[in-house]
Amino acid sequence: MDSPAPSALDLSGRYEPEGEIYGAFGRTPGVSNSYGRFRIVGPRTSLVRSQDGSWAGTLAGRTVRLEARGGRITGAGVDLQVSRDGEELRVSGLWRNARLDLTFRDDAIRGTPGGGCSLSLRPGESTWWRGFLACPEQDMAAMRLEGAAGELPGVPMPQWLFAFLATLPEGP
């Protein structure tokens, strides 16, 4: 998370996605977000790493400016701790003013993504993950992690996390 900020030349180059995350919950058509070294792109997301090192733009339809340094992501309504422990990536804290606590492993994604919701996914065939999202009623959840997005827990941060969170529905 503490990689050097991009240069003007880095930011002026062509966007080359490294991974893509698609999420569908309940009867929704779903949403897909891709990410590269300095950008996250989706239908309601356009986030760019600025030359000052912050991430700025729109994330799931909301304007944000986020700092990601030393295992911590901060911004308005956001204060997340990010840690890797061998086989596990753990994210916990405040996300959009709601408590978030998620664990990502190569065999499970689970926890509370905020807004009183619970998420539990297991890997399925190919790049698909299936399970449920309870928010508050339980409904089916399906995610596809393409490219580098499927390399849990060693995914590039914070790009992967921003793309993942932008696929989730708002809480109740």
Backbone as JSON Lines, residues from 0, in Angstrom:
{"i":0,"aa":"M","n":[0.81,-1.19,0.0],"ca":[0.0,0.0,0.0],"c":[0.85,1.25,0.0]}
{"i":1,"aa":"D","n":[2.11,1.13,0.25],"ca":[2.98,2.3,0.33],"c":[3.86,2.44,-0.9]}
{"i":2,"aa":"S","n":[3.37,2.07,-2.08],"ca":[4.16,2.2,-3.29],"c":[4.3,3.67,-3.66]}
{"i":3,"aa":"P","n":[5.33,4.0,-4.45],"ca":[5.53,5.41,-4.83],"c":[4.34,5.95,-5.61]}
{"i":4,"aa":"A","n":[4.08,7.25,-5.42],"ca":[3.0,7.91,-6.16],"c":[3.34,7.93,-7.64]}
{"i":5,"aa":"P","n":[2.33,7.95,-8.5],"ca":[2.58,7.95,-9.94],"c":[3.09,9.3,-10.43]}
{"i":6,"aa":"S","n":[3.83,9.26,-11.51],"ca":[4.28,10.49,-12.15],"c":[3.2,10.94,-13.13]}
{"i":7,"aa":"A","n":[3.35,12.16,-13.64],"ca":[2.41,12.65,-14.66],"c":[2.43,11.73,-15.87]}
{"i":8,"aa":"L","n":[3.59,11.19,-16.2],"ca":[3.71,10.27,-17.33],"c":[2.93,8.98,-17.06]}
{"i":9,"aa":"D","n":[3.02,8.45,-15.83],"ca":[2.26,7.25,-15.47],"c":[0.77,7.48,-15.66]}
{"i":10,"aa":"L","n":[0.29,8.64,-15.23],"ca":[-1.14,8.93,-15.27],"c":[-1.65,9.26,-16.67]}
{"i":11,"aa":"S","n":[-0.76,9.68,-17.56],"ca":[-1.18,10.02,-18.91],"c":[-1.21,8.81,-19.83]}
{"i":12,"aa":"G","n":[-0.68,7.7,-19.37],"ca":[-0.62,6.49,-20.2],"c":[-1.97,5.81,-20.33]}
{"i":13,"aa":"R","n":[-2.0,4.82,-21.2],"ca":[-3.21,4.05,-21.45],"c":[-3.56,3.2,-20.23]}
{"i":14,"aa":"Y","n":[-4.84,3.09,-19.94],"ca":[-5.3,2.27,-18.82],"c":[-5.17,0.8,-19.17]}
{"i":15,"aa":"E","n":[-4.46,0.06,-18.33],"ca":[-4.29,-1.37,-18.54],"c":[-4.72,-2.1,-17.27]}
{"i":16,"aa":"P","n":[-5.93,-2.69,-17.29],"ca":[-6.41,-3.38,-16.09],"c":[-5.59,-4.62,-15.77]}
{"i":17,"aa":"E","n":[-5.36,-4.83,-14.47],"ca":[-4.66,-6.03,-13.99],"c":[-5.65,-7.07,-13.49]}
{"i":18,"aa":"G","n":[-6.8,-6.6,-13.02],"ca":[-7.81,-7.5,-12.48],"c":[-9.19,-6.89,-12.61]}
{"i":19,"aa":"E","n":[-10.2,-7.75,-12.45],"ca":[-11.58,-7.29,-12.53],"c":[-12.43,-8.06,-11.53]}
{"i":20,"aa":"I","n":[-13.34,-7.35,-10.88],"ca":[-14.23,-7.96,-9.9],"c":[-15.67,-7.67,-10.32]}
{"i":21,"aa":"Y","n":[-16.44,-8.75,-10.48],"ca":[-17.86,-8.64,-10.81],"c":[-18.64,-9.18,-9.62]}
{"i":22,"aa":"G","n":[-19.66,-8.44,-9.19],"ca":[-20.49,-8.89,-8.08],"c":[-21.96,-8.75,-8.4]}
{"i":23,"aa":"A","n":[-22.73,-9.81,-8.14],"ca":[-24.18,-9.79,-8.3],"c":[-24.8,-10.29,-7.01]}
{"i":24,"aa":"F","n":[-25.77,-9.55,-6.51],"ca":[-26.39,-9.87,-5.22],"c":[-27.89,-9.87,-5.38]}
{"i":25,"aa":"G","n":[-28.54,-10.97,-4.94],"ca":[-29.98,-11.07,-5.09],"c":[-30.36,-11.09,-6.55]}
{"i":26,"aa":"R","n":[-31.34,-10.31,-6.9],"ca":[-31.84,-10.28,-8.28],"c":[-31.28,-9.1,-9.08]}
{"i":27,"aa":"T","n":[-30.22,-8.49,-8.59],"ca":[-29.62,-7.36,-9.31],"c":[-28.79,-7.87,-10.48]}
{"i":28,"aa":"P","n":[-28.62,-7.05,-11.52],"ca":[-27.8,-7.47,-12.66],"c":[-26.31,-7.51,-12.32]}
{"i":29,"aa":"G","n":[-25.91,-6.88,-11.25],"ca":[-24.51,-6.9,-10.84],"c":[-23.73,-5.73,-11.41]}
{"i":30,"aa":"V","n":[-22.5,-5.61,-10.93],"ca":[-21.62,-4.53,-11.36],"c":[-20.2,-5.08,-11.44]}
{"i":31,"aa":"S","n":[-19.43,-4.53,-12.37],"ca":[-18.06,-4.96,-12.58],"c":[-17.12,-3.76,-12.47]}
{"i":32,"aa":"N","n":[-16.03,-3.93,-11.74],"ca":[-15.01,-2.9,-11.61],"c":[-13.66,-3.51,-11.94]}
{"i":33,"aa":"S","n":[-12.89,-2.84,-12.77],"ca":[-11.53,-3.3,-13.05],"c":[-10.55,-2.34,-12.38]}
{"i":34,"aa":"Y","n":[-9.32,-2.82,-12.21],"ca":[-8.3,-1.96,-11.6],"c":[-6.95,-2.22,-12.23]}
{"i":35,"aa":"G","n":[-6.13,-1.18,-12.2],"ca":[-4.73,-1.25,-12.63],"c":[-3.88,-0.62,-11.54]}
{"i":36,"aa":"R","n":[-2.64,-0.32,-11.86],"ca":[-1.74,0.24,-10.85],"c":[-2.23,1.55,-10.26]}
{"i":37,"aa":"F","n":[-2.82,2.4,-11.11],"ca":[-3.18,3.74,-10.67],"c":[-4.65,4.11,-10.88]}
{"i":38,"aa":"R","n":[-5.49,3.12,-11.29],"ca":[-6.89,3.45,-11.58],"c":[-7.82,2.3,-11.21]}
{"i":39,"aa":"I","n":[-9.05,2.67,-10.86],"ca":[-10.14,1.72,-10.68],"c":[-11.28,2.28,-11.53]}
{"i":40,"aa":"V","n":[-11.86,1.41,-12.38],"ca":[-12.86,1.85,-13.35],"c":[-14.07,0.93,-13.31]}
{"i":41,"aa":"G","n":[-15.27,1.51,-13.27],"ca":[-16.52,0.76,-13.33],"c":[-17.64,1.7,-13.7]}
{"i":42,"aa":"P","n":[-18.86,1.17,-13.78],"ca":[-19.98,2.02,-14.2],"c":[-20.26,3.2,-13.26]}
{"i":43,"aa":"R","n":[-19.99,3.05,-11.97],"ca":[-20.19,4.14,-11.01],"c":[-18.9,4.46,-10.26]}
{"i":44,"aa":"T","n":[-17.76,4.03,-10.85],"ca":[-16.47,4.21,-10.19],"c":[-15.43,4.71,-11.19]}
{"i":45,"aa":"S","n":[-14.74,5.77,-10.81],"ca":[-13.61,6.29,-11.58],"c":[-12.66,6.9,-10.56]}
{"i":46,"aa":"L","n":[-11.73,6.08,-10.11],"ca":[-10.81,6.47,-9.04],"c":[-9.39,6.45,-9.58]}
{"i":47,"aa":"V","n":[-8.63,7.49,-9.28],"ca":[-7.26,7.62,-9.79],"c":[-6.33,7.93,-8.64]}
{"i":48,"aa":"R","n":[-5.14,7.33,-8.68],"ca":[-4.12,7.67,-7.69],"c":[-3.47,8.97,-8.12]}
{"i":49,"aa":"S","n":[-3.55,9.97,-7.28],"ca":[-3.02,11.29,-7.58],"c":[-1.51,11.33,-7.39]}
{"i":50,"aa":"Q","n":[-0.89,12.37,-7.9],"ca":[0.56,12.51,-7.76],"c":[0.97,12.71,-6.3]}
{"i":51,"aa":"D","n":[0.05,13.15,-5.44],"ca":[0.37,13.27,-4.02],"c":[0.23,11.93,-3.29]}
{"i":52,"aa":"G","n":[-0.17,10.87,-4.01],"ca":[-0.28,9.54,-3.42],"c":[-1.68,9.16,-2.95]}
{"i":53,"aa":"S","n":[-2.6,10.14,-2.89],"ca":[-3.96,9.82,-2.47],"c":[-4.75,9.24,-3.64]}
{"i":54,"aa":"W","n":[-5.89,8.65,-3.33],"ca":[-6.81,8.12,-4.33],"c":[-8.02,9.05,-4.36]}
{"i":55,"aa":"A","n":[-8.35,9.59,-5.53],"ca":[-9.43,10.56,-5.62],"c":[-10.32,10.27,-6.83]}
{"i":56,"aa":"G","n":[-11.6,10.61,-6.68],"ca":[-12.56,10.44,-7.76],"c":[-13.89,9.97,-7.22]}
{"i":57,"aa":"T","n":[-14.53,9.07,-7.96],"ca":[-15.84,8.55,-7.59],"c":[-15.72,7.06,-7.33]}
{"i":58,"aa":"L","n":[-16.26,6.62,-6.21],"ca":[-16.26,5.2,-5.82],"c":[-17.69,4.8,-5.51]}
{"i":59,"aa":"A","n":[-18.25,3.92,-6.33],"ca":[-19.65,3.49,-6.18],"c":[-20.61,4.68,-6.11]}
{"i":60,"aa":"G","n":[-20.35,5.67,-6.96],"ca":[-21.24,6.82,-7.06],"c":[-21.0,7.93,-6.05]}
{"i":61,"aa":"R","n":[-20.01,7.78,-5.2],"ca":[-19.72,8.82,-4.19],"c":[-18.34,9.42,-4.42]}
{"i":62,"aa":"T","n":[-18.25,10.73,-4.28],"ca":[-16.97,11.41,-4.42],"c":[-16.12,11.12,-3.19]}
{"i":63,"aa":"V","n":[-14.87,10.7,-3.41],"ca":[-13.98,10.36,-2.3],"c":[-12.57,10.9,-2.55]}
{"i":64,"aa":"R","n":[-11.85,11.05,-1.46],"ca":[-10.4,11.28,-1.47],"c":[-9.88,10.44,-0.32]}
{"i":65,"aa":"L","n":[-9.1,9.41,-0.63],"ca":[-8.65,8.44,0.37],"c":[-7.12,8.38,0.4]}
{"i":66,"aa":"E","n":[-6.59,8.28,1.6],"ca":[-5.15,8.1,1.82],"c":[-4.92,6.64,2.2]}
{"i":67,"aa":"A","n":[-3.94,5.99,1.6],"ca":[-3.6,4.6,1.93],"c":[-2.12,4.55,2.26]}
{"i":68,"aa":"R","n":[-1.81,4.46,3.55],"ca":[-0.41,4.45,4.0],"c":[-0.27,3.57,5.24]}
{"i":69,"aa":"G","n":[0.81,2.8,5.27],"ca":[1.16,2.04,6.46],"c":[0.08,1.12,6.98]}
{"i":70,"aa":"G","n":[-0.64,0.45,6.1],"ca":[-1.67,-0.48,6.54],"c":[-2.96,0.18,6.98]}
{"i":71,"aa":"R","n":[-3.13,1.45,6.6],"ca":[-4.33,2.18,7.01],"c":[-4.88,2.96,5.82]}
{"i":72,"aa":"I","n":[-6.21,2.97,5.68],"ca":[-6.9,3.76,4.65],"c":[-7.82,4.73,5.37]}
{"i":73,"aa":"T","n":[-7.65,6.03,5.08],"ca":[-8.44,7.04,5.77],"c":[-9.04,8.03,4.77]}
{"i":74,"aa":"G","n":[-10.13,8.64,5.17],"ca":[-10.83,9.66,4.4],"c":[-12.1,10.01,5.13]}
{"i":75,"aa":"A","n":[-12.95,10.83,4.53],"ca":[-14.21,11.22,5.16],"c":[-15.09,9.98,5.36]}
{"i":76,"aa":"G","n":[-15.38,9.64,6.61],"ca":[-16.2,8.47,6.92],"c":[-15.49,7.15,6.75]}
{"i":77,"aa":"V","n":[-14.15,7.18,6.58],"ca":[-13.36,5.97,6.34],"c":[-12.14,5.95,7.25]}
{"i":78,"aa":"D","n":[-11.97,4.85,7.97],"ca":[-10.77,4.61,8.77],"c":[-10.6,3.1,8.88]}
{"i":79,"aa":"L","n":[-9.88,2.53,7.92],"ca":[-9.72,1.08,7.82],"c":[-8.3,0.65,8.15]}
{"i":80,"aa":"Q","n":[-8.18,-0.45,8.86],"ca":[-6.89,-1.1,9.1],"c":[-6.81,-2.29,8.16]}
{"i":81,"aa":"V","n":[-5.7,-2.44,7.46],"ca":[-5.5,-3.53,6.51],"c":[-4.26,-4.31,6.94]}
{"i":82,"aa":"S","n":[-4.41,-5.63,7.09],"ca":[-3.26,-6.45,7.48],"c":[-3.27,-7.76,6.71]}
{"i":83,"aa":"R","n":[-2.08,-8.26,6.48],"ca":[-1.89,-9.58,5.86],"c":[-1.18,-10.44,6.88]}
{"i":84,"aa":"D","n":[-1.69,-11.65,7.04],"ca":[-1.1,-12.6,7.97],"c":[-1.03,-13.95,7.27]}
{"i":85,"aa":"G","n":[0.04,-14.18,6.54],"ca":[0.2,-15.45,5.82],"c":[-0.89,-15.68,4.8]}
{"i":86,"aa":"E","n":[-1.85,-16.51,5.14],"ca":[-2.91,-16.92,4.22],"c":[-4.14,-16.01,4.26]}
{"i":87,"aa":"E","n":[-4.04,-14.88,4.96],"ca":[-5.24,-14.08,5.21],"c":[-4.99,-12.59,5.01]}
{"i":88,"aa":"L","n":[-5.96,-11.94,4.37],"ca":[-6.0,-10.49,4.27],"c":[-7.19,-10.06,5.11]}
{"i":89,"aa":"R","n":[-6.96,-9.14,6.03],"ca":[-8.03,-8.7,6.94],"c":[-8.18,-7.19,6.84]}
{"i":90,"aa":"V","n":[-9.44,-6.76,6.73],"ca":[-9.76,-5.33,6.65],"c":[-10.83,-5.05,7.71]}
{"i":91,"aa":"S","n":[-10.57,-4.08,8.57],"ca":[-11.55,-3.76,9.6],"c":[-11.5,-2.28,9.93]}
{"i":92,"aa":"G","n":[-12.63,-1.77,10.39],"ca":[-12.71,-0.38,10.78],"c":[-14.0,0.25,10.31]}
{"i":93,"aa":"L","n":[-13.91,1.52,9.92],"ca":[-15.06,2.31,9.52],"c":[-15.05,2.48,8.01]}
{"i":94,"aa":"W","n":[-16.16,2.13,7.36],"ca":[-16.32,2.32,5.93],"c":[-17.65,3.03,5.7]}
{"i":95,"aa":"R","n":[-17.62,4.24,5.17],"ca":[-18.82,5.05,4.96],"c":[-19.62,5.18,6.25]}
{"i":96,"aa":"N","n":[-18.89,5.44,7.32],"ca":[-19.47,5.64,8.66],"c":[-20.17,4.41,9.22]}
{"i":97,"aa":"A","n":[-19.87,3.23,8.73],"ca":[-20.44,1.99,9.26],"c":[-19.29,1.01,9.54]}
{"i":98,"aa":"R","n":[-19.47,0.16,10.53],"ca":[-18.46,-0.82,10.91],"c":[-18.3,-1.87,9.82]}
{"i":99,"aa":"L","n":[-17.06,-2.12,9.42],"ca":[-16.7,-3.13,8.42],"c":[-15.67,-4.06,9.03]}
{"i":100,"aa":"D","n":[-15.83,-5.36,8.79],"ca":[-14.87,-6.36,9.26],"c":[-14.9,-7.52,8.28]}
{"i":101,"aa":"L","n":[-13.91,-7.59,7.39],"ca":[-13.86,-8.61,6.34],"c":[-12.56,-9.38,6.38]}
{"i":102,"aa":"T","n":[-12.66,-10.66,6.08],"ca":[-11.49,-11.54,5.98],"c":[-11.5,-12.17,4.59]}
{"i":103,"aa":"F","n":[-10.36,-12.11,3.92],"ca":[-10.2,-12.66,2.58],"c":[-9.13,-13.75,2.61]}
{"i":104,"aa":"R","n":[-9.5,-14.94,2.18],"ca":[-8.58,-16.08,2.09],"c":[-8.78,-16.73,0.73]}
{"i":105,"aa":"D","n":[-7.89,-17.63,0.35],"ca":[-8.09,-18.3,-0.93],"c":[-9.24,-19.3,-0.89]}
{"i":106,"aa":"D","n":[-9.78,-19.6,0.31],"ca":[-10.9,-20.54,0.43],"c":[-12.18,-19.91,0.98]}
{"i":107,"aa":"A","n":[-12.16,-18.61,1.29],"ca":[-13.37,-17.97,1.83],"c":[-13.21,-16.45,1.85]}
{"i":108,"aa":"I","n":[-14.33,-15.78,1.63],"ca":[-14.47,-14.34,1.85],"c":[-15.65,-14.22,2.8]}
{"i":109,"aa":"R","n":[-15.44,-13.59,3.95],"ca":[-16.55,-13.49,4.9],"c":[-16.37,-12.32,5.84]}
{"i":110,"aa":"G","n":[-17.52,-11.92,6.4],"ca":[-17.49,-10.85,7.38],"c":[-18.67,-9.93,7.22]}
{"i":111,"aa":"T","n":[-18.51,-8.72,7.76],"ca":[-19.55,-7.71,7.72],"c":[-19.05,-6.51,6.91]}
{"i":112,"aa":"P","n":[-19.64,-6.28,5.73],"ca":[-19.18,-5.18,4.88],"c":[-19.81,-3.83,5.22]}
{"i":113,"aa":"G","n":[-20.49,-3.72,6.34],"ca":[-21.09,-2.46,6.76],"c":[-22.59,-2.46,6.58]}
{"i":114,"aa":"G","n":[-23.23,-1.48,7.16],"ca":[-24.67,-1.31,7.01],"c":[-25.5,-2.43,7.59]}
{"i":115,"aa":"G","n":[-24.98,-3.17,8.56],"ca":[-25.72,-4.28,9.16],"c":[-25.78,-5.52,8.3]}
{"i":116,"aa":"C","n":[-24.93,-5.62,7.31],"ca":[-24.93,-6.76,6.38],"c":[-23.89,-7.8,6.78]}
{"i":117,"aa":"S","n":[-24.1,-9.04,6.32],"ca":[-23.13,-10.13,6.48],"c":[-22.88,-10.74,5.11]}
{"i":118,"aa":"L","n":[-21.63,-11.13,4.85],"ca":[-21.24,-11.7,3.57],"c":[-20.47,-12.99,3.8]}
{"i":119,"aa":"S","n":[-20.77,-14.02,3.02],"ca":[-20.04,-15.28,3.09],"c":[-19.96,-15.87,1.68]}
{"i":120,"aa":"L","n":[-18.73,-16.03,1.17],"ca":[-18.51,-16.57,-0.18],"c":[-17.47,-17.67,-0.13]}
{"i":121,"aa":"R","n":[-17.65,-18.66,-0.99],"ca":[-16.67,-19.75,-1.16],"c":[-16.35,-19.86,-2.64]}
{"i":122,"aa":"P","n":[-15.13,-20.28,-2.96],"ca":[-14.8,-20.44,-4.38],"c":[-15.63,-21.54,-5.02]}
{"i":123,"aa":"G","n":[-16.03,-21.29,-6.26],"ca":[-16.78,-22.27,-7.05],"c":[-15.96,-22.66,-8.26]}
{"i":124,"aa":"E","n":[-16.64,-22.89,-9.35],"ca":[-15.94,-23.27,-10.58],"c":[-15.24,-22.06,-11.2]}
{"i":125,"aa":"S","n":[-14.09,-22.33,-11.76],"ca":[-13.29,-21.32,-12.46],"c":[-13.0,-20.12,-11.54]}
{"i":126,"aa":"T","n":[-13.38,-18.93,-11.96],"ca":[-13.07,-17.71,-11.19],"c":[-14.27,-17.22,-10.37]}
{"i":127,"aa":"W","n":[-15.31,-18.05,-10.25],"ca":[-16.53,-17.67,-9.54],"c":[-16.46,-17.99,-8.05]}
{"i":128,"aa":"W","n":[-17.08,-17.13,-7.26],"ca":[-17.27,-17.32,-5.82],"c":[-18.77,-17.21,-5.57]}
{"i":129,"aa":"R","n":[-19.31,-18.1,-4.73],"ca":[-20.76,-18.09,-4.49],"c":[-21.03,-18.2,-2.99]}
{"i":130,"aa":"G","n":[-22.16,-17.63,-2.59],"ca":[-22.56,-17.69,-1.19],"c":[-23.77,-16.83,-0.95]}
{"i":131,"aa":"F","n":[-23.74,-16.06,0.15],"ca":[-24.88,-15.23,0.49],"c":[-24.46,-13.87,1.0]}
{"i":132,"aa":"L","n":[-25.39,-12.92,0.86],"ca":[-25.3,-11.61,1.47],"c":[-26.6,-11.44,2.25]}
{"i":133,"aa":"A","n":[-26.49,-11.2,3.53],"ca":[-27.66,-10.95,4.37],"c":[-27.66,-9.47,4.73]}
{"i":134,"aa":"C","n":[-28.73,-8.76,4.3],"ca":[-28.7,-7.31,4.4],"c":[-30.1,-6.71,4.52]}
{"i":135,"aa":"P","n":[-30.94,-6.92,5.46],"ca":[-30.86,-7.9,6.52],"c":[-31.35,-9.29,6.08]}
{"i":136,"aa":"E","n":[-32.24,-9.35,5.05],"ca":[-32.66,-10.67,4.59],"c":[-31.53,-11.33,3.79]}
{"i":137,"aa":"Q","n":[-31.43,-12.63,3.92],"ca":[-30.39,-13.38,3.22],"c":[-30.78,-13.57,1.76]}
{"i":138,"aa":"D","n":[-29.82,-13.36,0.87],"ca":[-30.03,-13.56,-0.56],"c":[-28.74,-14.1,-1.15]}
{"i":139,"aa":"M","n":[-28.83,-14.62,-2.36],"ca":[-27.64,-15.21,-2.99],"c":[-26.64,-14.12,-3.38]}
{"i":140,"aa":"A","n":[-25.38,-14.53,-3.41],"ca":[-24.3,-13.63,-3.82],"c":[-23.39,-14.4,-4.75]}
{"i":141,"aa":"A","n":[-22.96,-13.76,-5.82],"ca":[-22.01,-14.37,-6.75],"c":[-20.99,-13.31,-7.15]}
{"i":142,"aa":"M","n":[-19.72,-13.7,-7.13],"ca":[-18.65,-12.79,-7.54],"c":[-17.71,-13.55,-8.46]}
{"i":143,"aa":"R","n":[-17.16,-12.8,-9.41],"ca":[-16.14,-13.36,-10.3],"c":[-14.89,-12.51,-10.12]}
{"i":144,"aa":"L","n":[-13.78,-13.18,-9.81],"ca":[-12.5,-12.5,-9.6],"c":[-11.57,-12.88,-10.75]}
{"i":145,"aa":"E","n":[-11.38,-11.97,-11.69],"ca":[-10.59,-12.22,-12.9],"c":[-9.19,-11.66,-12.78]}
{"i":146,"aa":"G","n":[-8.24,-12.3,-13.44],"ca":[-6.86,-11.82,-13.47],"c":[-6.25,-11.8,-12.08]}
{"i":147,"aa":"A","n":[-5.51,-10.73,-11.79],"ca":[-4.86,-10.6,-10.49],"c":[-5.85,-10.52,-9.34]}
{"i":148,"aa":"A","n":[-7.12,-10.25,-9.63],"ca":[-8.14,-10.15,-8.57],"c":[-8.36,-11.48,-7.88]}
{"i":149,"aa":"G","n":[-8.03,-12.59,-8.54],"ca":[-8.23,-13.91,-7.95],"c":[-7.07,-14.43,-7.14]}
{"i":150,"aa":"E","n":[-6.03,-13.64,-6.95],"ca":[-4.82,-14.1,-6.27],"c":[-4.86,-13.83,-4.77]}
{"i":151,"aa":"L","n":[-5.98,-14.18,-4.14],"ca":[-6.14,-13.98,-2.69],"c":[-5.17,-14.86,-1.91]}
{"i":152,"aa":"P","n":[-4.58,-14.38,-0.85],"ca":[-4.71,-13.06,-0.26],"c":[-3.68,-12.05,-0.77]}
{"i":153,"aa":"G","n":[-2.9,-12.4,-1.8],"ca":[-1.81,-11.54,-2.26],"c":[-2.19,-10.52,-3.3]}
{"i":154,"aa":"V","n":[-3.41,-10.02,-3.27],"ca":[-3.9,-9.06,-4.26],"c":[-3.28,-7.68,-4.05]}
{"i":155,"aa":"P","n":[-3.15,-6.87,-5.12],"ca":[-2.59,-5.53,-4.97],"c":[-3.53,-4.63,-4.18]}
{"i":156,"aa":"M","n":[-2.98,-3.96,-3.21],"ca":[-3.79,-3.1,-2.34],"c":[-3.33,-1.65,-2.47]}
{"i":157,"aa":"P","n":[-4.21,-0.7,-2.37],"ca":[-5.62,-0.8,-2.02],"c":[-6.55,-0.95,-3.23]}
{"i":158,"aa":"Q","n":[-5.97,-0.99,-4.46],"ca":[-6.8,-1.03,-5.66],"c":[-7.83,-2.15,-5.6]}
{"i":159,"aa":"W","n":[-7.37,-3.35,-5.23],"ca":[-8.28,-4.51,-5.19],"c":[-9.44,-4.24,-4.23]}
{"i":160,"aa":"L","n":[-9.12,-3.73,-3.05],"ca":[-10.15,-3.49,-2.05],"c":[-11.17,-2.45,-2.54]}
{"i":161,"aa":"F","n":[-10.7,-1.37,-3.17],"ca":[-11.62,-0.36,-3.68],"c":[-12.54,-0.96,-4.74]}
{"i":162,"aa":"A","n":[-11.99,-1.75,-5.65],"ca":[-12.8,-2.39,-6.69],"c":[-13.82,-3.35,-6.06]}
{"i":163,"aa":"F","n":[-13.39,-4.1,-5.04],"ca":[-14.28,-5.04,-4.35],"c":[-15.42,-4.3,-3.66]}
{"i":164,"aa":"L","n":[-15.08,-3.31,-2.85],"ca":[-16.11,-2.58,-2.09],"c":[-17.1,-1.87,-3.01]}
{"i":165,"aa":"A","n":[-16.64,-1.42,-4.17],"ca":[-17.53,-0.73,-5.11],"c":[-18.53,-1.66,-5.78]}
{"i":166,"aa":"T","n":[-18.35,-2.98,-5.66],"ca":[-19.34,-3.91,-6.22],"c":[-20.46,-4.2,-5.23]}
{"i":167,"aa":"L","n":[-20.24,-3.94,-3.96],"ca":[-21.22,-4.29,-2.93],"c":[-22.41,-3.34,-2.93]}
{"i":168,"aa":"P","n":[-23.62,-3.86,-2.67],"ca":[-24.78,-2.98,-2.57],"c":[-24.72,-2.17,-1.27]}
{"i":169,"aa":"E","n":[-25.45,-1.06,-1.24],"ca":[-25.56,-0.28,-0.01],"c":[-26.35,-1.09,1.02]}
{"i":170,"aa":"G","n":[-26.12,-0.85,2.28],"ca":[-26.86,-1.52,3.34],"c":[-28.33,-1.1,3.37]}
{"i":171,"aa":"P","n":[-29.09,-1.67,4.31],"ca":[-30.54,-1.36,4.37],"c":[-30.81,0.11,4.67]}
